[in-house]
Amino acid sequence: MSLSLEARVGKKGVLVIPKKVAELLGLTEGSRVKIIASRDRMVTEPIRDAIWLSLHGEKVARITLEELEEESVERQEEYTG
């Protein structure tokens, strides 16, 4: 499924992602996105972490619970400093 919607840039250059798009991509408050801009085009892609990928992503490799826990601890340390 794909969507084509308009959005408006607000004060301070803030772009609000329409609710339908956020729902389609599984974005929630605090989700990270990557923005690629060139000339007159902008592409926005969700940045998926290891936990999201393990639950929803395509299964291309196996990971042990220990490896998943290690990744989780590393990510938590990134956020807590």
mmCIF file of the C-alpha atoms, coordinates in Angstrom:
data_MODEL
# 
_entry.id   MODEL 
# 
loop_
_atom_site.group_PDB 
_atom_site.id 
_atom_site.type_symbol 
_atom_site.label_atom_id 
_atom_site.label_alt_id 
_atom_site.label_comp_id 
_atom_site.label_asym_id 
_atom_site.label_entity_id 
_atom_site.label_seq_id 
_atom_site.pdbx_PDB_ins_code 
_atom_site.Cartn_x 
_atom_site.Cartn_y 
_atom_site.Cartn_z 
_atom_site.occupancy 
_atom_site.B_iso_or_equiv 
_atom_site.pdbx_formal_charge 
_atom_site.auth_seq_id 
_atom_site.auth_comp_id 
_atom_site.auth_asym_id 
_atom_site.auth_atom_id 
_atom_site.pdbx_PDB_model_num 
ATOM 1  C CA . MET A 1 1  ? 0.000  0.000   0.000  1.00 0.00 ? 1  MET A CA 1 
ATOM 2  C CA . SER A 1 2  ? 1.249  3.496   -0.743 1.00 0.00 ? 2  SER A CA 1 
ATOM 3  C CA . LEU A 1 3  ? -0.053 6.940   0.112  1.00 0.00 ? 3  LEU A CA 1 
ATOM 4  C CA . SER A 1 4  ? 0.403  10.349  -1.442 1.00 0.00 ? 4  SER A CA 1 
ATOM 5  C CA . LEU A 1 5  ? -0.581 13.154  0.926  1.00 0.00 ? 5  LEU A CA 1 
ATOM 6  C CA . GLU A 1 6  ? 0.267  16.813  1.352  1.00 0.00 ? 6  GLU A CA 1 
ATOM 7  C CA . ALA A 1 7  ? 1.805  18.216  4.508  1.00 0.00 ? 7  ALA A CA 1 
ATOM 8  C CA . ARG A 1 8  ? 2.641  21.757  5.524  1.00 0.00 ? 8  ARG A CA 1 
ATOM 9  C CA . VAL A 1 9  ? 5.908  23.023  6.950  1.00 0.00 ? 9  VAL A CA 1 
ATOM 10 C CA . GLY A 1 10 ? 5.234  24.945  10.145 1.00 0.00 ? 10 GLY A CA 1 
ATOM 11 C CA . LYS A 1 11 ? 7.158  27.407  12.259 1.00 0.00 ? 11 LYS A CA 1 
ATOM 12 C CA . LYS A 1 12 ? 10.869 26.741  12.610 1.00 0.00 ? 12 LYS A CA 1 
ATOM 13 C CA . GLY A 1 13 ? 10.739 24.379  9.612  1.00 0.00 ? 13 GLY A CA 1 
ATOM 14 C CA . VAL A 1 14 ? 8.858  21.667  11.482 1.00 0.00 ? 14 VAL A CA 1 
ATOM 15 C CA . LEU A 1 15 ? 7.250  19.079  9.210  1.00 0.00 ? 15 LEU A CA 1 
ATOM 16 C CA . VAL A 1 16 ? 4.385  17.119  10.742 1.00 0.00 ? 16 VAL A CA 1 
ATOM 17 C CA . ILE A 1 17 ? 3.930  13.641  9.296  1.00 0.00 ? 17 ILE A CA 1 
ATOM 18 C CA . PRO A 1 18 ? 0.256  12.992  8.535  1.00 0.00 ? 18 PRO A CA 1 
ATOM 19 C CA . LYS A 1 19 ? -1.355 10.457  10.873 1.00 0.00 ? 19 LYS A CA 1 
ATOM 20 C CA . LYS A 1 20 ? -2.184 8.025   8.038  1.00 0.00 ? 20 LYS A CA 1 
ATOM 21 C CA . VAL A 1 21 ? 1.462  7.967   6.938  1.00 0.00 ? 21 VAL A CA 1 
ATOM 22 C CA . ALA A 1 22 ? 2.709  7.494   10.507 1.00 0.00 ? 22 ALA A CA 1 
ATOM 23 C CA . GLU A 1 23 ? 0.292  4.608   10.998 1.00 0.00 ? 23 GLU A CA 1 
ATOM 24 C CA . LEU A 1 24 ? 1.263  2.980   7.695  1.00 0.00 ? 24 LEU A CA 1 
ATOM 25 C CA . LEU A 1 25 ? 4.957  3.113   8.634  1.00 0.00 ? 25 LEU A CA 1 
ATOM 26 C CA . GLY A 1 26 ? 4.454  2.250   12.292 1.00 0.00 ? 26 GLY A CA 1 
ATOM 27 C CA . LEU A 1 27 ? 5.893  5.580   13.468 1.00 0.00 ? 27 LEU A CA 1 
ATOM 28 C CA . THR A 1 28 ? 5.113  6.761   16.978 1.00 0.00 ? 28 THR A CA 1 
ATOM 29 C CA . GLU A 1 29 ? 6.274  9.714   19.056 1.00 0.00 ? 29 GLU A CA 1 
ATOM 30 C CA . GLY A 1 30 ? 10.045 9.487   19.389 1.00 0.00 ? 30 GLY A CA 1 
ATOM 31 C CA . SER A 1 31 ? 10.520 7.381   16.241 1.00 0.00 ? 31 SER A CA 1 
ATOM 32 C CA . ARG A 1 32 ? 13.652 8.278   14.295 1.00 0.00 ? 32 ARG A CA 1 
ATOM 33 C CA . VAL A 1 33 ? 13.648 8.987   10.566 1.00 0.00 ? 33 VAL A CA 1 
ATOM 34 C CA . LYS A 1 34 ? 16.339 9.599   7.976  1.00 0.00 ? 34 LYS A CA 1 
ATOM 35 C CA . ILE A 1 35 ? 15.810 12.486  5.535  1.00 0.00 ? 35 ILE A CA 1 
ATOM 36 C CA . ILE A 1 36 ? 17.560 12.453  2.183  1.00 0.00 ? 36 ILE A CA 1 
ATOM 37 C CA . ALA A 1 37 ? 17.364 15.743  0.249  1.00 0.00 ? 37 ALA A CA 1 
ATOM 38 C CA . SER A 1 38 ? 18.612 16.646  -3.214 1.00 0.00 ? 38 SER A CA 1 
ATOM 39 C CA . ARG A 1 39 ? 17.580 19.641  -5.302 1.00 0.00 ? 39 ARG A CA 1 
ATOM 40 C CA . ASP A 1 40 ? 13.772 19.585  -5.339 1.00 0.00 ? 40 ASP A CA 1 
ATOM 41 C CA . ARG A 1 41 ? 13.200 16.166  -3.786 1.00 0.00 ? 41 ARG A CA 1 
ATOM 42 C CA . MET A 1 42 ? 13.065 14.831  -0.228 1.00 0.00 ? 42 MET A CA 1 
ATOM 43 C CA . VAL A 1 43 ? 12.779 11.203  0.855  1.00 0.00 ? 43 VAL A CA 1 
ATOM 44 C CA . THR A 1 44 ? 12.023 10.281  4.457  1.00 0.00 ? 44 THR A CA 1 
ATOM 45 C CA . GLU A 1 45 ? 12.673 6.754   5.721  1.00 0.00 ? 45 GLU A CA 1 
ATOM 46 C CA . PRO A 1 46 ? 12.106 5.221   9.153  1.00 0.00 ? 46 PRO A CA 1 
ATOM 47 C CA . ILE A 1 47 ? 15.234 4.225   11.051 1.00 0.00 ? 47 ILE A CA 1 
ATOM 48 C CA . ARG A 1 48 ? 14.563 0.812   12.533 1.00 0.00 ? 48 ARG A CA 1 
ATOM 49 C CA . ASP A 1 49 ? 16.403 -0.444  15.596 1.00 0.00 ? 49 ASP A CA 1 
ATOM 50 C CA . ALA A 1 50 ? 17.353 -4.049  16.330 1.00 0.00 ? 50 ALA A CA 1 
ATOM 51 C CA . ILE A 1 51 ? 14.316 -4.682  18.501 1.00 0.00 ? 51 ILE A CA 1 
ATOM 52 C CA . TRP A 1 52 ? 11.849 -3.419  15.865 1.00 0.00 ? 52 TRP A CA 1 
ATOM 53 C CA . LEU A 1 53 ? 13.608 -5.462  13.200 1.00 0.00 ? 53 LEU A CA 1 
ATOM 54 C CA . SER A 1 54 ? 13.532 -8.585  15.355 1.00 0.00 ? 54 SER A CA 1 
ATOM 55 C CA . LEU A 1 55 ? 9.777  -8.244  15.824 1.00 0.00 ? 55 LEU A CA 1 
ATOM 56 C CA . HIS A 1 56 ? 8.671  -6.922  12.417 1.00 0.00 ? 56 HIS A CA 1 
ATOM 57 C CA . GLY A 1 57 ? 11.541 -7.150  9.946  1.00 0.00 ? 57 GLY A CA 1 
ATOM 58 C CA . GLU A 1 58 ? 12.312 -9.697  7.283  1.00 0.00 ? 58 GLU A CA 1 
ATOM 59 C CA . LYS A 1 59 ? 13.984 -12.727 8.814  1.00 0.00 ? 59 LYS A CA 1 
ATOM 60 C CA . VAL A 1 60 ? 17.385 -13.036 7.113  1.00 0.00 ? 60 VAL A CA 1 
ATOM 61 C CA . ALA A 1 61 ? 19.541 -14.193 10.021 1.00 0.00 ? 61 ALA A CA 1 
ATOM 62 C CA . ARG A 1 62 ? 19.277 -15.710 13.453 1.00 0.00 ? 62 ARG A CA 1 
ATOM 63 C CA . ILE A 1 63 ? 20.119 -13.875 16.660 1.00 0.00 ? 63 ILE A CA 1 
ATOM 64 C CA . THR A 1 64 ? 20.307 -15.354 20.113 1.00 0.00 ? 64 THR A CA 1 
ATOM 65 C CA . LEU A 1 65 ? 18.507 -13.870 23.094 1.00 0.00 ? 65 LEU A CA 1 
ATOM 66 C CA . GLU A 1 66 ? 21.909 -12.995 24.547 1.00 0.00 ? 66 GLU A CA 1 
ATOM 67 C CA . GLU A 1 67 ? 22.849 -11.025 21.424 1.00 0.00 ? 67 GLU A CA 1 
ATOM 68 C CA . LEU A 1 68 ? 19.498 -9.234  21.472 1.00 0.00 ? 68 LEU A CA 1 
ATOM 69 C CA . GLU A 1 69 ? 19.944 -8.345  25.153 1.00 0.00 ? 69 GLU A CA 1 
ATOM 70 C CA . GLU A 1 70 ? 23.468 -7.053  24.471 1.00 0.00 ? 70 GLU A CA 1 
ATOM 71 C CA . GLU A 1 71 ? 22.162 -4.817  21.666 1.00 0.00 ? 71 GLU A CA 1 
ATOM 72 C CA . SER A 1 72 ? 19.354 -3.592  23.930 1.00 0.00 ? 72 SER A CA 1 
ATOM 73 C CA . VAL A 1 73 ? 21.801 -2.652  26.701 1.00 0.00 ? 73 VAL A CA 1 
ATOM 74 C CA . GLU A 1 74 ? 24.058 -0.815  24.215 1.00 0.00 ? 74 GLU A CA 1 
ATOM 75 C CA . ARG A 1 75 ? 21.107 1.190   22.840 1.00 0.00 ? 75 ARG A CA 1 
ATOM 76 C CA . GLN A 1 76 ? 19.899 2.058   26.336 1.00 0.00 ? 76 GLN A CA 1 
ATOM 77 C CA . GLU A 1 77 ? 23.385 3.324   27.217 1.00 0.00 ? 77 GLU A CA 1 
ATOM 78 C CA . GLU A 1 78 ? 23.311 5.567   24.108 1.00 0.00 ? 78 GLU A CA 1 
ATOM 79 C CA . TYR A 1 79 ? 20.136 7.224   25.367 1.00 0.00 ? 79 TYR A CA 1 
ATOM 80 C CA . THR A 1 80 ? 21.088 7.471   29.025 1.00 0.00 ? 80 THR A CA 1 
ATOM 81 C CA . GLY A 1 81 ? 24.687 8.566   28.483 1.00 0.00 ? 81 GLY A CA 1 
# 
